[in-house]
């Protein structure tokens, strides 16, 4: 499984989203599942999936699916 597939799968599972309705332009608070609690669940799931520890500033800046790709590059995760 590619990193992009892992990333997308983690997003969908952590936020309990309908895979058929998922769009890569999703942003924080676009869907009710991605609230503050969903955000921390997502961050934890990404840390577990990619075996990294995301810094607090990056957790705060993680505002969309696409922004997350940029942030993960800092951790040498290419998506």
URLINBEL-V348508 format. One record per residue. RES is the residue in three letters. BURIAL is # if it has 9 or more other ideal C-beta (glycine too) atoms within 8 Angstrom, else .. Layout:
RES_BURIAL, RES_BURIAL
This chain:
UNK_., UNK_., UNK_#, UNK_., UNK_., UNK_#, UNK_#, UNK_#, UNK_#, UNK_#, UNK_#, UNK_#, UNK_., UNK_#, UNK_#, UNK_., UNK_#, UNK_., UNK_., UNK_., UNK_., UNK_#, UNK_., UNK_., UNK_., UNK_#, UNK_#, UNK_., UNK_., UNK_., UNK_., UNK_., UNK_., UNK_#, UNK_., UNK_., UNK_., UNK_#, UNK_#, UNK_#, UNK_#, UNK_#, UNK_#, UNK_#, UNK_#, UNK_#, UNK_#, UNK_., UNK_#, UNK_#, UNK_., UNK_#, UNK_., UNK_#, UNK_., UNK_., UNK_., UNK_#, UNK_#, UNK_., UNK_., UNK_#, UNK_., UNK_#, UNK_#, UNK_., UNK_#, UNK_#, UNK_#, UNK_., UNK_#, UNK_#, UNK_#, UNK_., UNK_#, UNK_., UNK_#, UNK_., UNK_.
